[in-house]
Amino acid sequence: MLIRYNVVKIEYREIMRDFFTRTEDNDTVYIETELTAFGYSSNNPWLFSVFIKFDSLNDAANGFEEFLETKESLIIALEHEDKAKYVGSRNVDGWSEFYFYAKDSKELDTVVQHILKESNYVYESSVVRDTKWDFHHKNLSPTELEQCHIQSEKIIFMLEEENDDLTVVRPVEHYISFELPTQKNRFINTLALEGYTFKDDISSDEFEHGIALVKEHDIQRATLTDEIEKLFVEIKKCQGYYEGWSTILAEEIQV
């Protein structure tokens, strides 16, 4: 069974949300983002923020399921009749921060009060004008490297669904694309990363000048993060793009 990113979808409430982490001021911030949200930017210039005192990273916490239900109720209520668009969240220091962009600033607090009035959550809300969606660009949008990690996490999720043993070392193919054949050739000729070997030229409708590299390693999250980041640095020296990875299930490895 070959696992590749392009067959993976994680759907929730009929939309697709992506998750990634980044380090800010030596703290790890957990971010949920809705990558299609930019399609709403021209009609929603108001940034509406709702901060709730609840650590949503701890799924063993008392009231976790109720919190998720409250979150979805809040999103549904604010998106009703296109009042606002949910664009993502951040979890920082035990606070769950939810962000929306709205057509105007009216009645947003009223909606939040109605949803949260019977709960015991400590919460804050605010609204500011952000016509250019600067906050979203800076704080909710993944960088190119973070997007690579998002894709990688989806493959890991799929493997976990197959009960795969991520600690097992196996051949892993990594895919890279270039806009020009000269960039591809320069990368191949200067490749000096330990353990990687050139496997094949690849081409598709999405990119013409691509290659597949192969290396044997486990597929635990920390390992993949390290491998992707090492590759990313070298790829960017030749103006290329990291396109993801694939592998087989551990049980399919021939001994």
Protein Blocks (a to p, Z undefined) as FASTA:
>chain_A
ZZdfklgccdeehiacddddddeehiacdddddfklmmmmmmmmbccdddddddfklmmb
ghklmmmmmmmmmmmmmmgghlaccfbdcdeehiacdddddfblghklmmmmmmmmmpcb
dcdddddddfkommmmmmmpccfklmmmmmmmmmmmmmmmnopafkbccddddddddfbf
klmmmmmmmgccehiacfbdcddfkbmbdcdddddddfbfklmmmmmmmmmmmmmmnopa
cebdcdddfklpcZZ
